[in-house]
């Protein structure tokens, strides 16, 4: 009876960890506390991302953010910090295939480290590198487990095609990632088309990709690591989406509100890029444009912060029905976040 309460509390703890970690001392390399508090708020205000906050089943995306922050953070100086890293990276690596995508980012982090201040001696630098290799080893071990899982279950997937095209890609980028940050939602009707829409989605996609490219060229190592990880997640989502019973797998991505979990990290990366463009080191014209975009984004985030409540499927009634089933019988129960999701439980 208390299973939903327990799982929801675990999901809330997992969701609270990334913003709390951002404001901790280990993230000082990102900048002053005010900047890190702003980034922590952005984690909580991501619009059009209700799927990620639905239940513990989608907490892997919150874990992905936390694991990436652990990789780009300063190495822990205490035993408690090292235990925290091991627990986070181990759970993250066993939760889903994200560890395969984070592995090259962690490898790049250690191969291209930030300049070591003179106040840090050589011994401390070697100790930091050793811990980075421990982090990479955890991701590699998890990647091996995930790879074996994929190899043993790949035959269970339906044989479908992506239906990928440049026109579909720019509409996905503009509608699912860019516009929700500034409008709070995806306003596009997938059934409509026209020259104006094509030009708009193309312009928005090119602008977002240019912003990412500029940040990858000029940004800090931490920002580049996060952007690369987010883009790898986006590429994997588009290349290997959850199979839907449709002819082309990209078609559902054109529908507003579909696949919201896939766009969570790319939206976070774009939000962080907009904040980075406000820095004093950027050209004045860039800062003015980024300031205007940040203001629009701020109004959109605040205006669309509240999500509608999920329907109450009366879990207590499900428990009573399941208890009355004979041994070997299968019960079907609806799941949030709505839609056609059905859980099948076999009573032993």
Buried (B, 14 or more C-beta within 10 A) or exposed (E): EEEBEEBEEEBEEBBEBBBEBBEEEBBEEBBEEEBBEBBBEBBEBBBBBBBBBBBBBBBBBBBBBBBBBBBBBBBBBEEEBBEBBBEBBBBBBEBBBBBBBBBBBBBBBBEEEEEEEEEEEEEEEEBBEEBBEBBBEBBBBBBEEBEEEEEEEEEEEEEBEBEBEEEBBBBBBBBBBBBBBBBBBBEBEBEEEEEEBEEBBBEBBEBBEEBBEBBBEBBBBBBBBBBBBBBBBBEBBBEEBEEBEEEBBBBBBBBBEBBBBBBBBBBBBBBBBBBBBBBEEBEEEBBEBBEEBBEBBBEBBEEBEEBEEBEEEEEEEBEEEEEEEEEEEEBEBBBBBEEEEEEEEEEE
